[in-house]
Amino acid sequence: MTKTLALALALCFAGAPTLAFAEDACMTQATDKKLAGAAKTSFMTKCEKDACAKQAADKSLHGAAETSFVKKCVKDAMAM
């Protein structure tokens, strides 16, 4: 369990540069759709979660490691 969590955290840091790309892509889509307020927030959260889930799949993460990675990835993306 500890090794899985450590692996997930290591992969989070390796994926940090791609978070900025996902953030920009999601923001562009939200702007194109002319979203604002709660609709924009909801869209951004889902868009970033989908981008993070794709990154987890690309890294072949499963189970707890995938859940941990996606959760941290979305949290980091929303903080930007």
C-alpha positions, -999 to +999 in steps of 0.1 A: +000+000+000+028+024+009+047+016-023+015+022-043+009+056-027+046+066-031+044+056-068+012+077-072+028+107-056+059+104-078+038+102-109+019+133-098+051+153-099+061+138-132+027+149-147+028+185-134+039+200-167+008+185-184-015+200-158-009+235-173-018+222-207-051+206-194-059+238-176-054+259-207-074+235-229-103+234-204-103+272-200-103+276-238-133+253-241-151+271-213-145+305-230-156+291-264-188+279-248-192+313-231-196+297-197-196+318-165-202+313-128-214+279-116-216+265-151-180+274-157-169+260-124-187+227-130-174+224-165-138+231-154-140+205-127-153+178-150-129+188-178-099+187-155-110+154-139-113+139-174-079+151-183-064+138-151-082+104-156-066+102-190-032+109-176-037+081-150-047+057-178-016+068-198+005+059-168-013+026-163-025+034-128-053+014-113-071+012-080-059+033-051-030+047-071-054+059-098-078+074-073-051+092-054-035+105-086-068+118-101-078+134-068-044+152-064-043+161-101-077+178-100-069+196-067-036+209-082-054+220-114-081+239-095-055+257-074-038+272-106 
